[in-house]
């Protein structure tokens, strides 16, 4: 396919994606505020790419202007990638300080790229060196922004799991973050090696078309409700901590709570209920039903033949843990058998067998439960 035709398709698609993000109606609700910003940021980034490519076709660089053109491409690619990561932080309603850190890193590095570009345009002898430095700045800052986003994603996932909420509404974000980082890497390589330019165009088109579809089908109300629950849980913890810090209030409150707990445990209906649910849980564990991927507490309760609220109460009161921790501990303990018994099985395959289609989630929970990664544990054993 002709190179110019690919560029025209590239421009057209990014312009269309931008228009779609701007024009698809968003309900005017308070909980959609950050989602609106994310869509606008992403739409602006896509339109910026389309406009830049149109200008490059209309005013093709020649002679000394070719380096200036490359410097502008590096700068715009940096801004484009940074806007992608910032839009993600808005999507999961990350705190304002964290967004400020990422924005500040993007602005400072953009200023550095501009300064280096001007310097290289004046001093021709060091042009190759400065091109490599500008590319390195672009890549390093992109990787920093990517790391910040991954940390925020991990933190949010753990908070959701601690609340026994379903995480399926945001699991698509993890592979999209990785895809954005890989696109940034291909972009950086294309600055230094021109034949990669076409690969950069094709990969970017594929990734950002999928990203746009995901963003449009995303339901931000779910994130807002989870964020509210997280804030409520944190405020409760703070209130409890403040109460325990006051000596006068500590003793009577502790006595009152203990009295209530004793009453609850001694209540014949509660004891009867616990006696009924224990064999149901035991049978469910023996059948290894916990190895099903993306199982929620409602699914588990339904399979056991009990109520999800009662199952949650039993796990919290009797087992003294949360459903997410209990479920993942069972999975990790089972995966240890696969890691030891069959050396031919890869780490990823061991994770899949116990309900982790994503190796990252498997490794993360394995480290939470055991304190080390699956590969480290296998080597030690």
C-alpha angles and dihedrals in degrees: 000000000000114000093228092051090053089052091051091051089047092052093044095049095048091047090050093047089051093050091048092053091050099041104042104099119251118200112250097242129136093236090058093059098099092039089056090052091049091052093048093048091050092045091051091049092052093047090048090057092049093049093047092052092048090053091048091053093046094045107031111195120242135183114342091358090071091076091047087052090052091049090052091048091051091048094048092044089053092050091045094052093044091052089053092055093044090052088054091054089052090048093061091037095243118190118276095243091057092049089049091054092053093044092049091051090050094049096046093048091047090054090049092051091050091049092049091046092054091046092051091048089056099039106048095180095068096040096111092049094049091047089057091047093051090049090049092051090050092050097043094049092046090052090048091052090046091052091050091052093047091051091050090048092050092047092050093047091053091049091051092048091049087058091049089240127148113264097191093100092069105028090100089066094070097061090041091056090052091047090052091050092049090049088053090052092051089048091053091050091049090058089061099033114038099198087070090065093091092047088051091053094048095045092046092051092051095046097045095045089056091044092053092051090049093049092049092051093045118114108215093184088075091057092048093051092048091048090053091051091049091051091048091050091049092048090051091051090050092050091050091048091050091050093052090050091061108079095199093057099039101076102048093042092050091049091049093050092047090050091052092047092051090049091049094048092045093048107114094218092053092048090048091050092050091049090053097048098047096072090044091055092044092053092046090052093046090053088053091232088152089076091074112113120249095002116170129205089256091055092048093048091048091051091048092048097242141102120279092224092052092046090051091049092051093049092046098043104032103027092033095221142088125268092246093053093044093048095046093045089056090049094048093048089051092047089056088067091055092045091054103033100048116035090179091067113094122228089253093052091050089053093049091051091059098043106278110119087171114066090204093062090046093052092044094053092041089057092046092052101038105020093239140067122268092251092051091048092049092051093050092049 
